[in-house]
């Protein structure tokens, strides 16, 4: 049996902080090399694709003994920063938990999916079709890894092994990043008749955004995902204390639901700016979209979640169907015509200073994925 937990500890011990989030960070190369070596040891055919310099996707393939359905197991190798952590790459096991950056998000899921493929390979491989295990880069920023993956690989279905507490997640929220800029007029702080304060003008925008967020969260809720929401993420402006600020920049994030139109966040902000301009002809502001990722949902009665729920039921495990508040690469796979669900281990501390995964849940996840591959790849 594959030593999945030892492999997980190796992964957590490797720094794979996303360099798009933290300039100069290590990136995924070292962890990709470790994963590729493990795939080869497990009997998978391995291909690597450099998506960006020093940032390769790693693909492991198990070919069936005849034609049939293909299944993709997909997880990301990158992590967020280690701010506030004392020993982020020192995997510490305590009380059935493994602590360290990436333990839950999502090296636990990566270890589980590779352990599942190893179990299948040890048992002689898939009966038919194909099992593909993909470890991709950059999910924590702009998902260039998943975007590259769908150019080369198509399967009948996929499981993204993000942490779901062993629930079967059939959807997740989307998000949009919007940048707002207000412009004023620089002047000496003692001459208000000459100055226009861009920061105070941004305050008007913030007022309207707060009201919009209250409206969104008071509105109709999705049965699994709740309501849309927004928050102000970063803000900056001004030059010095005795100068009227000529500019202010706000970055905000809007979480979206299935059924909302593309570009909804940008339009909402542009509508706010237009209303403020009608109220004050001197009001000067613009908004632009930085990045937008769609929400995702697959039908609850689709054969893929139905098959996994049946496997969980047979194993005496809870059968919970849920949706995730965070965005995942499942939406990108779905855009390529690959129906996807999320299923991964339990833990706590996503993106926080103390992150852990529950080790027993990693093994349960591995075993359920292995059984899913056996029944799906036929």
Secondary structure, DSSP 8 states (H G I E B T S, - for coil): ---HHHHHHHHHTS--B-TTTSTT---SHHHHHHHHHHHHHTT-EEEEEEEETTEEEEEEEEE-SSS--EEEEEEE--B---TT-SSTTS-EEETTEEESTTIIIIIHHHHHHHHHHHHHHHTT--SSSEEEEEEES-TTTT-HHHHHHHHH---SEEEE----TT-EEEEE-EEEEEEEEEE-B--BTT-TTT-B-HHHHHHHHHHHHHHHHHHHHHS--BTTTB--EEEEEEEEE-S-TTB--SEEEEEEEEEE-TTS-TTHHHHHHHHHHHHHHHH-TT--EEEEEEEEE--EE--TTSHHHHHHHHHHHHTT----EEEESS--THHHHHHTT-EEEE----EE-TTSSS-EEEHHHHHHHHHHHHHHHHHH--
